[in-house]
């Protein structure tokens, strides 16, 4: 699934203008790399929250799909190089 960006421009003189559209395809990774705030990665605190939330949601979804009770353990450590999330 790709996201598209459209740009319109006039290609004919006034009165007979016809609109054309240039479409640029992008992968979801490229789109969200450019728009980090939409994905929840626009600051370190929000990035950590979004990462942990995604781990938990994905774990719960997988357990539900398999028909088993979920067991999720998350440990967060702050170190010299940043934060480590262990799932």
PAVEXGU-344330 format. One record per atom (N, C-alpha, C): residue in three letters; x, y, z; atom name. Coordinates in pm, 1 decimal. Layout:
<nodes>
node residu: ala; x: X; y: Y; z: Z; atome: CA
...
</nodes>
This chain:
<nodes>
node residu: unk; x: 84.7; y: -117.9; z: 0.0; atome: N
node residu: unk; x: 0.0; y: 0.0; z: 0.0; atome: CA
node residu: unk; x: 88.5; y: 123.1; z: 0.0; atome: C
node residu: unk; x: 67.0; y: 214.2; z: -96.7; atome: N
node residu: unk; x: 149.5; y: 333.3; z: -104.0; atome: CA
node residu: unk; x: 64.2; y: 457.5; z: -86.0; atome: C
node residu: unk; x: 126.2; y: 562.3; z: -36.1; atome: N
node residu: unk; x: 60.9; y: 691.5; z: -21.9; atome: CA
node residu: unk; x: 101.6; y: 776.1; z: -140.8; atome: C
node residu: unk; x: 11.3; y: 863.8; z: -187.5; atome: N
node residu: unk; x: 42.4; y: 945.9; z: -302.4; atome: CA
node residu: unk; x: 33.1; y: 1092.8; z: -268.3; atome: C
node residu: unk; x: 112.5; y: 1170.2; z: -339.2; atome: N
node residu: unk; x: 107.6; y: 1315.4; z: -327.1; atome: CA
node residu: unk; x: 75.4; y: 1367.1; z: -466.2; atome: C
node residu: unk; x: -23.2; y: 1456.2; z: -477.4; atome: N
node residu: unk; x: -59.6; y: 1508.1; z: -607.7; atome: CA
node residu: unk; x: -23.9; y: 1654.9; z: -617.8; atome: C
node residu: unk; x: 14.6; y: 1694.4; z: -737.4; atome: N
node residu: unk; x: 46.3; y: 1833.0; z: -767.7; atome: CA
node residu: unk; x: -32.6; y: 1868.8; z: -893.1; atome: C
node residu: unk; x: -112.0; y: 1976.3; z: -888.9; atome: N
node residu: unk; x: -187.8; y: 2018.2; z: -1006.4; atome: CA
node residu: unk; x: -121.2; y: 2138.7; z: -1070.2; atome: C
node residu: unk; x: -132.7; y: 2149.0; z: -1201.4; atome: N
node residu: unk; x: -78.6; y: 2265.0; z: -1272.5; atome: CA
node residu: unk; x: -164.0; y: 2291.4; z: -1394.8; atome: C
node residu: unk; x: -165.9; y: 2413.8; z: -1435.1; atome: N
node residu: unk; x: -241.9; y: 2451.8; z: -1554.5; atome: CA
node residu: unk; x: -155.1; y: 2427.0; z: -1676.4; atome: C
node residu: unk; x: -214.4; y: 2368.2; z: -1779.8; atome: N
node residu: unk; x: -136.3; y: 2334.7; z: -1897.9; atome: CA
node residu: unk; x: -182.6; y: 2407.2; z: -2023.6; atome: C
node residu: unk; x: -291.2; y: 2486.4; z: -2016.8; atome: N
node residu: unk; x: -341.3; y: 2557.1; z: -2133.8; atome: CA
node residu: unk; x: -369.0; y: 2702.7; z: -2097.5; atome: C
node residu: unk; x: -379.5; y: 2788.5; z: -2197.5; atome: N
node residu: unk; x: -410.0; y: 2929.0; z: -2172.2; atome: CA
node residu: unk; x: -546.5; y: 2946.6; z: -2106.5; atome: C
node residu: unk; x: -569.3; y: 3064.3; z: -2047.8; atome: N
node residu: unk; x: -696.4; y: 3094.9; z: -1981.2; atome: CA
node residu: unk; x: -812.0; y: 3068.3; z: -2076.2; atome: C
node residu: unk; x: -922.4; y: 3020.0; z: -2023.6; atome: N
node residu: unk; x: -1040.7; y: 2989.2; z: -2103.7; atome: CA
node residu: unk; x: -1042.0; y: 2846.3; z: -2153.6; atome: C
node residu: unk; x: -926.9; y: 2789.1; z: -2177.6; atome: N
node residu: unk; x: -918.0; y: 2650.7; z: -2225.4; atome: CA
node residu: unk; x: -826.5; y: 2570.0; z: -2135.8; atome: C
node residu: unk; x: -821.6; y: 2608.5; z: -2010.7; atome: N
node residu: unk; x: -730.6; y: 2540.2; z: -1919.4; atome: CA
node residu: unk; x: -778.9; y: 2399.2; z: -1890.3; atome: C
node residu: unk; x: -686.6; y: 2311.5; z: -1891.9; atome: N
node residu: unk; x: -712.4; y: 2171.6; z: -1858.8; atome: CA
node residu: unk; x: -618.9; y: 2135.0; z: -1745.3; atome: C
node residu: unk; x: -672.1; y: 2079.5; z: -1641.3; atome: N
node residu: unk; x: -588.4; y: 2043.9; z: -1526.1; atome: CA
node residu: unk; x: -530.6; y: 1904.9; z: -1546.3; atome: C
node residu: unk; x: -402.0; y: 1893.9; z: -1520.3; atome: N
node residu: unk; x: -336.7; y: 1763.7; z: -1520.5; atome: CA
node residu: unk; x: -283.1; y: 1739.1; z: -1381.1; atome: C
node residu: unk; x: -264.1; y: 1616.8; z: -1347.8; atome: N
node residu: unk; x: -216.8; y: 1581.7; z: -1214.5; atome: CA
node residu: unk; x: -96.0; y: 1490.6; z: -1226.0; atome: C
node residu: unk; x: 11.3; y: 1529.9; z: -1156.4; atome: N
node residu: unk; x: 128.8; y: 1444.8; z: -1145.3; atome: CA
node residu: unk; x: 116.6; y: 1368.7; z: -1014.5; atome: C
node residu: unk; x: 132.4; y: 1239.2; z: -1018.3; atome: N
node residu: unk; x: 119.6; y: 1157.3; z: -897.9; atome: CA
node residu: unk; x: 255.4; y: 1095.9; z: -866.5; atome: C
node residu: unk; x: 295.3; y: 1109.0; z: -741.5; atome: N
node residu: unk; x: 421.7; y: 1052.7; z: -695.4; atome: CA
node residu: unk; x: 389.6; y: 942.8; z: -595.0; atome: C
node residu: unk; x: 432.2; y: 820.1; z: -620.1; atome: N
node residu: unk; x: 407.3; y: 709.3; z: -528.7; atome: CA
node residu: unk; x: 518.4; y: 699.9; z: -426.0; atome: C
node residu: unk; x: 480.8; y: 668.3; z: -301.6; atome: N
node residu: unk; x: 576.5; y: 651.3; z: -192.9; atome: CA
node residu: unk; x: 536.3; y: 532.0; z: -109.4; atome: C
node residu: unk; x: 635.4; y: 468.6; z: -52.2; atome: N
node residu: unk; x: 606.2; y: 358.2; z: 38.8; atome: CA
node residu: unk; x: 558.8; y: 417.6; z: 170.6; atome: C
node residu: unk; x: 488.2; y: 339.0; z: 253.7; atome: N
node residu: unk; x: 448.4; y: 388.9; z: 385.5; atome: CA
node residu: unk; x: 567.9; y: 435.2; z: 468.7; atome: C
node residu: unk; x: 680.9; y: 363.3; z: 458.5; atome: N
node residu: unk; x: 799.8; y: 401.6; z: 535.9; atome: CA
node residu: unk; x: 849.4; y: 539.8; z: 494.8; atome: C
node residu: unk; x: 850.5; y: 568.2; z: 364.3; atome: N
node residu: unk; x: 893.8; y: 699.7; z: 316.9; atome: CA
node residu: unk; x: 797.8; y: 808.7; z: 362.1; atome: C
node residu: unk; x: 668.1; y: 780.4; z: 354.1; atome: N
node residu: unk; x: 567.6; y: 878.3; z: 395.5; atome: CA
node residu: unk; x: 583.9; y: 913.6; z: 542.9; atome: C
node residu: unk; x: 592.8; y: 811.8; z: 629.4; atome: N
node residu: unk; x: 601.6; y: 837.8; z: 772.8; atome: CA
node residu: unk; x: 737.9; y: 893.5; z: 814.0; atome: C
node residu: unk; x: 842.7; y: 863.9; z: 738.3; atome: N
node residu: unk; x: 972.8; y: 924.9; z: 767.4; atome: CA
node residu: unk; x: 965.1; y: 1075.3; z: 746.2; atome: C
node residu: unk; x: 887.5; y: 1116.9; z: 646.8; atome: N
node residu: unk; x: 870.2; y: 1259.1; z: 619.1; atome: CA
node residu: unk; x: 771.4; y: 1324.8; z: 714.5; atome: C
node residu: unk; x: 675.7; y: 1248.4; z: 764.8; atome: N
node residu: unk; x: 569.5; y: 1301.8; z: 851.1; atome: CA
node residu: unk; x: 571.2; y: 1228.1; z: 985.2; atome: C
node residu: unk; x: 679.3; y: 1241.3; z: 1057.5; atome: N
node residu: unk; x: 697.9; y: 1168.3; z: 1183.4; atome: CA
node residu: unk; x: 588.7; y: 1195.8; z: 1284.6; atome: C
node residu: unk; x: 533.3; y: 1315.9; z: 1287.0; atome: N
node residu: unk; x: 431.6; y: 1349.5; z: 1386.7; atome: CA
node residu: unk; x: 305.6; y: 1266.1; z: 1368.7; atome: C
node residu: unk; x: 272.0; y: 1229.4; z: 1246.5; atome: N
node residu: unk; x: 154.1; y: 1146.0; z: 1222.0; atome: CA
node residu: unk; x: 174.1; y: 1008.5; z: 1284.1; atome: C
node residu: unk; x: 294.7; y: 955.9; z: 1275.7; atome: N
node residu: unk; x: 324.9; y: 823.3; z: 1329.5; atome: CA
node residu: unk; x: 354.2; y: 825.8; z: 1478.9; atome: C
node residu: unk; x: 367.1; y: 945.3; z: 1538.2; atome: N
node residu: unk; x: 394.4; y: 954.7; z: 1680.9; atome: CA
node residu: unk; x: 541.7; y: 953.0; z: 1715.3; atome: C
node residu: unk; x: 627.0; y: 993.3; z: 1621.4; atome: N
node residu: unk; x: 771.4; y: 990.8; z: 1645.2; atome: CA
node residu: unk; x: 834.3; y: 1128.6; z: 1631.2; atome: C
node residu: unk; x: 763.0; y: 1232.5; z: 1675.2; atome: N
node residu: unk; x: 815.3; y: 1367.9; z: 1658.5; atome: CA
node residu: unk; x: 896.6; y: 1417.3; z: 1778.0; atome: C
node residu: unk; x: 899.7; y: 1342.4; z: 1889.8; atome: N
node residu: unk; x: 988.3; y: 1376.8; z: 2001.6; atome: CA
node residu: unk; x: 1020.3; y: 1248.7; z: 2078.5; atome: C
node residu: unk; x: 1129.9; y: 1247.0; z: 2154.8; atome: N
node residu: unk; x: 1174.2; y: 1122.7; z: 2221.1; atome: CA
node residu: unk; x: 1070.2; y: 1060.2; z: 2314.7; atome: C
node residu: unk; x: 1001.9; y: 1141.0; z: 2394.5; atome: N
node residu: unk; x: 901.7; y: 1086.3; z: 2486.6; atome: CA
node residu: unk; x: 785.5; y: 1021.5; z: 2414.1; atome: C
node residu: unk; x: 736.9; y: 1089.5; z: 2313.1; atome: N
node residu: unk; x: 626.0; y: 1035.4; z: 2234.9; atome: CA
node residu: unk; x: 669.9; y: 911.8; z: 2156.5; atome: C
node residu: unk; x: 794.9; y: 911.4; z: 2110.5; atome: N
node residu: unk; x: 848.0; y: 795.5; z: 2038.1; atome: CA
node residu: unk; x: 851.0; y: 671.4; z: 2126.2; atome: C
node residu: unk; x: 896.1; y: 688.6; z: 2251.3; atome: N
node residu: unk; x: 900.1; y: 575.8; z: 2344.3; atome: CA
node residu: unk; x: 759.1; y: 524.4; z: 2372.1; atome: C
node residu: unk; x: 666.3; y: 615.4; z: 2398.8; atome: N
node residu: unk; x: 526.9; y: 577.6; z: 2424.1; atome: CA
node residu: unk; x: 469.3; y: 502.6; z: 2303.5; atome: C
node residu: unk; x: 489.6; y: 556.1; z: 2183.1; atome: N
node residu: unk; x: 434.9; y: 494.6; z: 2062.1; atome: CA
node residu: unk; x: 494.2; y: 356.2; z: 2039.2; atome: C
node residu: unk; x: 624.2; y: 340.0; z: 2061.7; atome: N
node residu: unk; x: 690.0; y: 211.0; z: 2043.5; atome: CA
node residu: unk; x: 633.3; y: 106.5; z: 2139.6; atome: C
node residu: unk; x: 621.6; y: 141.9; z: 2266.4; atome: N
node residu: unk; x: 568.4; y: 47.9; z: 2365.8; atome: CA
node residu: unk; x: 422.9; y: 14.9; z: 2336.2; atome: C
node residu: unk; x: 343.5; y: 116.2; z: 2302.3; atome: N
node residu: unk; x: 202.7; y: 92.6; z: 2269.7; atome: CA
node residu: unk; x: 189.7; y: -3.9; z: 2152.6; atome: C
node residu: unk; x: 272.9; y: 13.2; z: 2049.2; atome: N
node residu: unk; x: 268.8; y: -76.2; z: 1933.4; atome: CA
node residu: unk; x: 306.9; y: -219.2; z: 1971.4; atome: C
node residu: unk; x: 411.1; y: -235.4; z: 2054.8; atome: N
node residu: unk; x: 448.9; y: -369.4; z: 2101.7; atome: CA
node residu: unk; x: 331.2; y: -436.6; z: 2171.8; atome: C
node residu: unk; x: 267.1; y: -363.6; z: 2262.3; atome: N
node residu: unk; x: 155.6; y: -420.7; z: 2338.8; atome: CA
node residu: unk; x: 37.9; y: -452.9; z: 2247.4; atome: C
node residu: unk; x: -0.4; y: -358.9; z: 2162.2; atome: N
node residu: unk; x: -114.0; y: -382.9; z: 2072.3; atome: CA
node residu: unk; x: -88.4; y: -501.3; z: 1979.7; atome: C
node residu: unk; x: 31.7; y: -510.2; z: 1924.3; atome: N
node residu: unk; x: 64.6; y: -622.0; z: 1835.2; atome: CA
node residu: unk; x: 62.9; y: -754.8; z: 1909.6; atome: C
node residu: unk; x: 111.8; y: -754.8; z: 2034.0; atome: N
node residu: unk; x: 111.3; y: -877.2; z: 2115.3; atome: CA
node residu: unk; x: -30.5; y: -921.5; z: 2145.9; atome: C
node residu: unk; x: -116.1; y: -826.4; z: 2183.2; atome: N
node residu: unk; x: -255.3; y: -859.6; z: 2213.1; atome: CA
node residu: unk; x: -328.3; y: -909.5; z: 2088.6; atome: C
node residu: unk; x: -303.4; y: -846.1; z: 1975.3; atome: N
node residu: unk; x: -365.4; y: -890.7; z: 1850.1; atome: CA
node residu: unk; x: -321.8; y: -1031.5; z: 1812.9; atome: C
node residu: unk; x: -192.8; y: -1061.2; z: 1828.6; atome: N
node residu: unk; x: -141.3; y: -1194.0; z: 1795.3; atome: CA
node residu: unk; x: -201.8; y: -1300.3; z: 1886.9; atome: C
node residu: unk; x: -210.9; y: -1271.0; z: 2016.6; atome: N
node residu: unk; x: -269.2; y: -1366.5; z: 2110.6; atome: CA
node residu: unk; x: -416.0; y: -1391.0; z: 2077.5; atome: C
node residu: unk; x: -487.5; y: -1285.2; z: 2045.2; atome: N
node residu: unk; x: -629.5; y: -1300.0; z: 2010.2; atome: CA
node residu: unk; x: -646.4; y: -1384.3; z: 1884.8; atome: C
node residu: unk; x: -560.5; y: -1360.2; z: 1785.1; atome: N
node residu: unk; x: -568.3; y: -1436.0; z: 1661.0; atome: CA
node residu: unk; x: -541.2; y: -1584.6; z: 1683.1; atome: C
node residu: unk; x: -450.9; y: -1615.6; z: 1776.9; atome: N
node residu: unk; x: -418.4; y: -1755.0; z: 1807.8; atome: CA
node residu: unk; x: -514.8; y: -1817.6; z: 1908.5; atome: C
node residu: unk; x: -600.1; y: -1733.4; z: 1967.8; atome: N
node residu: unk; x: -696.1; y: -1784.2; z: 2065.4; atome: CA
node residu: unk; x: -633.0; y: -1821.6; z: 2198.8; atome: C
node residu: unk; x: -525.7; y: -1751.9; z: 2236.7; atome: N
node residu: unk; x: -459.4; y: -1779.1; z: 2364.7; atome: CA
node residu: unk; x: -461.3; y: -1653.6; z: 2451.6; atome: C
node residu: unk; x: -442.8; y: -1673.8; z: 2581.3; atome: N
node residu: unk; x: -434.1; y: -1559.5; z: 2670.6; atome: CA
node residu: unk; x: -299.7; y: -1490.4; z: 2652.2; atome: C
node residu: unk; x: -299.5; y: -1357.5; z: 2647.7; atome: N
node residu: unk; x: -172.4; y: -1286.9; z: 2627.9; atome: CA
node residu: unk; x: -86.7; y: -1286.2; z: 2753.8; atome: C
node residu: unk; x: 42.8; y: -1287.6; z: 2733.2; atome: N
node residu: unk; x: 139.3; y: -1271.0; z: 2841.3; atome: CA
node residu: unk; x: 245.8; y: -1175.4; z: 2788.4; atome: C
node residu: unk; x: 240.2; y: -1051.6; z: 2835.4; atome: N
node residu: unk; x: 329.6; y: -948.1; z: 2784.2; atome: CA
node residu: unk; x: 409.8; y: -891.6; z: 2900.5; atome: C
node residu: unk; x: 541.3; y: -888.6; z: 2884.7; atome: N
node residu: unk; x: 628.3; y: -827.7; z: 2984.8; atome: CA
node residu: unk; x: 718.6; y: -727.5; z: 2914.6; atome: C
node residu: unk; x: 722.3; y: -606.7; z: 2967.0; atome: N
node residu: unk; x: 803.5; y: -500.6; z: 2907.2; atome: CA
node residu: unk; x: 892.0; y: -441.1; z: 3014.8; atome: C
node residu: unk; x: 1020.0; y: -430.9; z: 2985.4; atome: N
node residu: unk; x: 1115.4; y: -365.7; z: 3074.8; atome: CA
node residu: unk; x: 1179.0; y: -250.9; z: 2998.4; atome: C
node residu: unk; x: 1184.6; y: -134.9; z: 3061.3; atome: N
node residu: unk; x: 1243.5; y: -17.5; z: 2998.4; atome: CA
node residu: unk; x: 1363.0; y: 25.6; z: 3082.3; atome: C
node residu: unk; x: 1477.4; y: 36.8; z: 3018.4; atome: N
node residu: unk; x: 1600.6; y: 77.4; z: 3087.0; atome: CA
node residu: unk; x: 1657.8; y: 200.7; z: 3019.5; atome: C
node residu: unk; x: 1704.7; y: 293.6; z: 3099.2; atome: N
node residu: unk; x: 1771.4; y: 410.8; z: 3044.7; atome: CA
node residu: unk; x: 1920.2; y: 392.6; z: 3065.5; atome: C
node residu: unk; x: 1995.2; y: 408.8; z: 2959.9; atome: N
node residu: unk; x: 2139.6; y: 392.8; z: 2967.8; atome: CA
node residu: unk; x: 2210.7; y: 510.3; z: 2904.0; atome: C
node residu: unk; x: 2341.5; y: 500.4; z: 2894.6; atome: N
node residu: unk; x: 2421.2; y: 608.0; z: 2837.0; atome: CA
node residu: unk; x: 2390.6; y: 636.2; z: 2691.8; atome: C
node residu: unk; x: 2344.9; y: 535.2; z: 2617.9; atome: N
node residu: unk; x: 2317.6; y: 549.6; z: 2475.1; atome: CA
node residu: unk; x: 2171.9; y: 579.5; z: 2446.5; atome: C
node residu: unk; x: 2089.0; y: 588.7; z: 2550.0; atome: N
node residu: unk; x: 1946.8; y: 613.5; z: 2529.6; atome: CA
node residu: unk; x: 1863.4; y: 516.2; z: 2608.3; atome: C
node residu: unk; x: 1748.6; y: 478.8; z: 2554.2; atome: N
node residu: unk; x: 1653.8; y: 392.0; z: 2623.8; atome: CA
node residu: unk; x: 1649.4; y: 256.3; z: 2554.1; atome: C
node residu: unk; x: 1646.5; y: 149.7; z: 2632.5; atome: N
node residu: unk; x: 1633.8; y: 13.1; z: 2579.7; atome: CA
node residu: unk; x: 1497.7; y: -40.5; z: 2621.1; atome: C
node residu: unk; x: 1420.9; y: -88.9; z: 2527.0; atome: N
node residu: unk; x: 1291.2; y: -149.4; z: 2555.0; atome: CA
node residu: unk; x: 1306.4; y: -298.5; z: 2530.6; atome: C
node residu: unk; x: 1286.7; y: -379.4; z: 2632.2; atome: N
node residu: unk; x: 1296.3; y: -525.3; z: 2620.5; atome: CA
node residu: unk; x: 1157.3; y: -583.1; z: 2634.7; atome: C
node residu: unk; x: 1118.5; y: -660.6; z: 2535.8; atome: N
node residu: unk; x: 983.5; y: -718.9; z: 2535.7; atome: CA
node residu: unk; x: 995.9; y: -868.4; z: 2549.9; atome: C
</nodes>
